[in-house]
Amino acid sequence: MRAARYHEYGGVENLVVEPAPDPHPGSGEIRIRVAAASVNPVDWKVRSGAVRDVLPVDLPAIPGRDAVGVVDELGAGVQGVRIGDRVFGLGGVTGATAELAVLSAWAPAPATWTDEEAAGAGLASVTALGGLNALGPLAGRTLLVEGAAGGVGSAAVEFAAARGATVIGTASERNHAFLASLGAVPTTYGPGLAARVATLAPGGVDVALDTAASGSLPDLVAIVGNAARVSTIADYANAHRFGVRLVNASNDSALLAEAAELGDRGAYRPRVERVYPLEQTAQAHTHAERGRTRGKLIISL
């Protein structure tokens, strides 16, 4: 198979597209013929070596954790999915940006989603739903999402709205119309957030989800009045310090199925900023490293 790979930690110049051994699924896993894969912040952080102490990988490594494609091989004990089914899901920390990928969690991809949209749903869905689930029931409550225009943040907005929450989302002004289209009340991030939110939600904010790790946790705690009502999926350095809930993404097929069900109902559509061909994986990683992505970056195979 062809794959994007890096043979040592470092910059995007280490990414090459080359032949690689075909992977095969282990027990409880499936293999898909990849139609598209996504680029997540963790991908370039792993590739650069910035997180090698907590997420070491065997080199050479194929970047990417989530993808969509057609099932072409089943591991031992797998049930409920057949060869030829179109699914989206998650594998290991690496391995998705290739013609073939092994998944350990998956769900049927809604027919209403393009391959590019489905490719962007896996990690964003389980991360956003994990962060929201840590906050308890959302119906009738007001939620503040910090970093609401990114892949995880935009998913969280739609999931929370589907659960009956009133959502306020922070983003740069260029993304305010985008947030409004998702069902959020937009505002800018940074100094003065509490005052802006108080104007938008005079009845107060019940819970907050941080997807940006922008240093705003103290403000979020102050806005909601209780650290236990704040969760973060991004600020590993400060979550414990401020007593907020730190949520790690998990390869959970049930969460993927929930996202797919919302997709079937038209309540969730993964947002894609740009699609790159496999040969331009390095350019996609460069784009991702700049930050401020609206939705997801996708590699099309």
C-alpha positions as CSV (number, residue, x, y, z in Angstrom):
1,M,0.0,0.0,0.0
2,R,1.0,3.7,-0.3
3,A,1.1,5.7,2.9
4,A,2.4,9.0,4.3
5,R,5.2,8.2,6.7
6,Y,8.0,9.8,8.8
7,H,11.2,7.9,9.7
8,E,12.2,10.2,12.5
9,Y,10.6,12.8,14.8
10,G,10.7,16.4,13.5
11,G,9.2,18.9,11.1
12,V,6.9,18.4,8.1
13,E,10.0,17.8,5.9
14,N,10.2,14.4,7.4
15,L,6.8,13.4,5.9
16,V,7.1,11.3,2.7
17,V,4.6,9.3,0.6
18,E,6.0,5.8,0.0
19,P,5.2,2.1,-0.1
20,A,4.5,0.6,3.3
21,P,3.6,-2.9,4.5
22,D,-0.1,-3.7,4.5
23,P,-1.5,-3.8,8.1
24,H,-3.8,-6.6,9.2
25,P,-6.5,-6.4,12.0
26,G,-6.0,-8.2,15.3
27,S,-8.8,-9.6,17.4
28,G,-11.7,-7.3,17.6
29,E,-10.4,-5.0,14.9
30,I,-11.2,-4.4,11.2
31,R,-9.3,-3.1,8.2
32,I,-10.7,-0.6,5.8
33,R,-9.7,0.5,2.4
34,V,-9.3,4.2,3.2
35,A,-11.3,6.8,1.2
36,A,-10.2,9.7,3.4
37,A,-8.4,10.4,6.7
38,S,-8.3,13.5,8.9
39,V,-5.5,15.6,10.3
40,N,-5.8,16.3,14.1
41,P,-3.6,18.4,16.3
42,V,-2.3,15.3,18.0
43,D,-1.0,14.0,14.7
44,W,1.6,16.8,14.2
45,K,2.4,16.8,17.9
46,V,3.2,13.1,17.8
47,R,5.2,13.5,14.6
48,S,7.2,16.4,15.9
49,G,8.2,14.5,19.0
50,A,6.6,17.0,21.3
51,V,4.6,14.4,23.1
52,R,6.9,11.4,22.8
53,D,7.1,11.0,26.6
54,V,3.4,10.2,26.8
55,L,2.6,9.1,23.2
56,P,5.7,7.3,21.9
57,V,5.4,5.6,18.5
58,D,7.4,3.0,16.6
59,L,9.3,4.5,13.6
60,P,8.7,4.7,10.7
61,A,5.2,5.8,11.6
62,I,2.1,6.7,9.5
63,P,0.3,9.8,10.9
64,G,-3.4,9.8,11.5
65,R,-5.9,8.3,14.0
66,D,-9.3,8.4,12.2
67,A,-10.6,7.6,8.7
68,V,-13.5,6.4,6.6
69,G,-13.6,3.6,4.1
70,V,-14.9,0.3,3.1
71,V,-14.3,-2.8,5.3
72,D,-12.1,-5.3,3.5
73,E,-10.8,-7.6,6.3
74,L,-12.2,-8.7,9.7
75,G,-10.2,-9.6,12.8
76,A,-11.1,-12.6,15.0
77,G,-14.3,-12.2,17.0
78,V,-15.7,-9.2,15.0
79,Q,-19.5,-9.1,14.7
80,G,-22.0,-6.7,13.4
81,V,-20.0,-5.5,10.4
82,R,-19.4,-7.1,7.0
83,I,-16.9,-6.9,4.2
84,G,-18.0,-4.0,2.0
85,D,-19.6,-1.9,4.7
86,R,-18.8,1.8,4.7
87,V,-17.6,2.8,8.2
88,F,-15.8,5.6,9.9
89,G,-13.8,5.3,13.1
90,L,-10.5,5.2,15.0
91,G,-7.4,3.2,15.1
92,G,-4.2,3.7,17.2
93,V,-2.3,6.9,17.7
94,T,-0.9,6.4,14.2
95,G,-1.8,4.5,11.0
96,A,-4.7,6.2,9.2
97,T,-3.1,8.2,6.5
98,A,-2.7,5.3,4.1
99,E,-4.5,3.2,1.6
100,L,-5.3,0.6,4.3
101,A,-5.9,1.2,8.0
102,V,-6.9,-0.8,11.0
103,L,-9.7,0.4,13.2
104,S,-10.5,-0.7,16.8
105,A,-13.7,1.4,17.0
106,W,-16.2,2.2,14.3
107,A,-19.7,2.9,13.2
108,P,-21.6,2.9,9.9
109,A,-21.0,6.2,8.1
110,P,-24.3,8.1,7.4
111,A,-25.2,8.2,3.8
112,T,-25.8,11.9,4.2
113,W,-22.0,12.5,4.9
114,T,-19.4,12.7,2.1
115,D,-16.3,10.7,2.6
116,E,-14.5,13.9,3.6
117,E,-17.1,14.7,6.2
118,A,-17.1,11.2,7.6
119,A,-13.3,11.2,7.8
120,G,-13.4,14.2,10.1
121,A,-16.0,12.7,12.5
122,G,-14.2,10.0,14.4
123,L,-11.8,11.7,16.8
124,A,-13.8,14.9,16.9
125,S,-17.0,13.0,17.9
126,V,-15.6,10.9,20.7
127,T,-13.6,13.9,22.1
128,A,-16.5,16.3,22.0
129,L,-19.0,13.8,23.4
130,G,-16.6,12.7,26.2
131,G,-16.1,16.3,27.2
132,L,-19.9,17.0,27.2
133,N,-20.7,13.8,29.1
134,A,-18.5,14.9,31.9
135,L,-20.7,17.9,32.4
136,G,-24.0,15.9,33.0
137,P,-27.4,16.5,31.4
138,L,-27.5,19.5,29.1
139,A,-31.2,20.0,28.4
140,G,-32.3,23.4,29.5
141,R,-28.8,24.5,30.5
142,T,-26.5,27.1,29.1
143,L,-23.1,25.8,27.9
144,L,-20.0,27.9,27.0
145,V,-17.7,26.3,24.5
146,E,-14.2,27.8,24.4
147,G,-12.7,27.3,20.9
148,A,-16.0,26.5,19.3
149,A,-14.9,26.8,15.6
150,G,-12.4,24.0,15.6
151,G,-13.1,20.3,14.8
152,V,-14.0,19.3,18.3
153,G,-15.6,22.6,19.3
154,S,-17.9,22.7,16.3
155,A,-18.9,19.1,16.9
156,A,-19.6,19.9,20.6
157,V,-21.8,22.8,19.6
158,E,-24.0,20.6,17.5
159,F,-24.1,17.8,20.0
160,A,-25.0,20.1,22.8
161,A,-27.7,21.9,20.8
162,A,-29.2,18.5,19.9
163,R,-29.4,17.7,23.6
164,G,-31.4,20.8,24.3
165,A,-28.6,23.2,25.5
166,T,-28.3,26.9,24.8
167,V,-24.7,27.2,23.5
168,I,-22.4,30.2,23.6
169,G,-19.2,29.7,21.6
170,T,-16.0,31.6,21.5
171,A,-14.1,32.2,18.3
172,S,-12.4,34.9,16.3
173,E,-14.8,37.3,14.6
174,R,-14.2,35.8,11.2
175,N,-15.9,32.6,12.5
176,H,-18.9,34.1,14.2
177,A,-21.3,33.6,11.2
178,F,-20.0,30.0,11.1
179,L,-20.8,29.5,14.8
180,A,-24.3,31.0,14.4
181,S,-24.9,28.5,11.5
182,L,-24.2,25.7,14.0
183,G,-26.7,27.0,16.5
184,A,-24.3,28.8,18.9
185,V,-24.4,32.4,20.1
186,P,-20.9,33.6,19.1
187,T,-18.5,35.8,21.1
188,T,-14.8,36.5,21.0
189,Y,-12.3,34.9,23.3
190,G,-9.7,36.6,25.4
191,P,-9.8,39.4,28.0
192,G,-13.2,40.5,29.0
193,L,-14.9,37.1,28.3
194,A,-16.8,37.1,31.5
195,A,-18.4,40.5,30.9
196,R,-19.3,39.6,27.3
197,V,-20.8,36.3,28.4
198,A,-22.8,38.0,31.2
199,T,-24.4,40.2,28.5
200,L,-25.3,37.2,26.3
201,A,-26.5,35.1,29.2
202,P,-27.9,37.3,32.0
203,G,-29.2,34.2,33.7
204,G,-25.7,32.8,34.0
205,V,-23.8,29.9,32.4
206,D,-24.2,26.5,33.9
207,V,-21.3,24.6,32.4
208,A,-18.3,25.1,30.2
209,L,-16.2,23.0,27.8
210,D,-12.6,24.0,26.9
211,T,-11.4,22.7,23.6
212,A,-8.6,25.3,23.0
213,A,-6.1,25.2,25.9
214,S,-5.8,28.9,25.5
215,G,-5.2,29.6,29.2
216,S,-8.8,30.5,29.9
217,L,-9.6,27.8,32.6
218,P,-9.6,30.4,35.5
219,D,-12.0,32.5,33.5
220,L,-14.3,29.5,32.8
221,V,-14.3,28.5,36.4
222,A,-15.2,32.0,37.5
223,I,-18.0,32.3,34.8
224,V,-19.7,29.0,35.9
225,G,-18.9,29.4,39.6
226,N,-17.6,25.8,40.2
227,A,-14.6,24.0,38.8
228,A,-16.6,20.7,38.8
229,R,-18.8,22.2,36.1
230,V,-15.9,22.8,33.7
231,S,-14.3,20.2,31.5
232,T,-11.3,20.4,29.2
233,I,-10.2,18.1,26.4
234,A,-7.1,20.1,25.7
235,D,-5.4,21.8,28.7
236,Y,-3.5,18.9,30.2
237,A,-1.0,21.3,31.8
238,N,-3.5,23.2,33.9
239,A,-6.6,21.0,34.4
240,H,-5.4,19.6,37.8
241,R,-4.2,23.0,38.9
242,F,-7.6,24.6,38.6
243,G,-9.6,21.5,39.6
244,V,-11.4,21.1,36.3
245,R,-12.3,17.7,34.7
246,L,-9.7,16.5,32.1
247,V,-11.3,14.2,29.5
248,N,-9.2,12.0,27.3
249,A,-10.5,10.8,23.9
250,S,-11.4,7.1,23.9
251,N,-11.9,4.6,21.0
252,D,-15.6,4.1,21.9
253,S,-17.9,2.6,19.2
254,A,-20.9,3.7,21.2
255,L,-20.0,7.3,21.0
256,L,-19.3,7.0,17.2
257,A,-22.7,5.4,16.8
258,E,-24.3,8.3,18.7
259,A,-22.6,10.7,16.3
260,A,-23.7,8.7,13.3
261,E,-27.3,8.7,14.6
262,L,-27.3,12.4,14.9
263,G,-25.8,12.6,11.4
264,D,-28.6,10.5,10.0
265,R,-31.1,12.9,11.6
266,G,-29.4,15.9,10.2
267,A,-28.4,17.2,13.6
268,Y,-24.6,16.8,13.1
269,R,-22.5,17.3,10.0
270,P,-18.7,17.4,10.3
271,R,-17.4,20.7,9.0
272,V,-14.4,20.5,6.6
273,E,-12.1,23.5,6.0
274,R,-9.9,22.0,3.3
275,V,-9.1,18.7,1.6
276,Y,-5.6,17.7,0.5
277,P,-4.5,14.7,-1.6
278,L,-2.3,12.1,0.0
279,E,0.8,13.6,-1.8
280,Q,0.2,16.9,0.1
281,T,0.1,15.4,3.6
282,A,3.1,17.7,4.6
283,Q,1.1,20.8,3.4
284,A,-1.9,19.6,5.5
285,H,0.3,19.3,8.6
286,T,1.8,22.7,8.0
287,H,-1.8,24.1,7.8
288,A,-2.7,22.3,11.0
289,E,0.3,23.6,12.9
290,R,-0.8,27.2,12.2
291,G,-3.9,26.6,14.3
292,R,-7.2,28.5,14.0
293,T,-8.6,25.8,11.7
294,R,-12.4,26.1,11.1
295,G,-13.6,22.5,11.2
296,K,-11.4,19.7,9.9
297,L,-8.5,19.2,7.5
298,I,-8.8,16.1,5.4
299,I,-6.5,13.9,3.4
300,S,-8.3,12.3,0.4
301,L,-7.1,9.0,-0.9
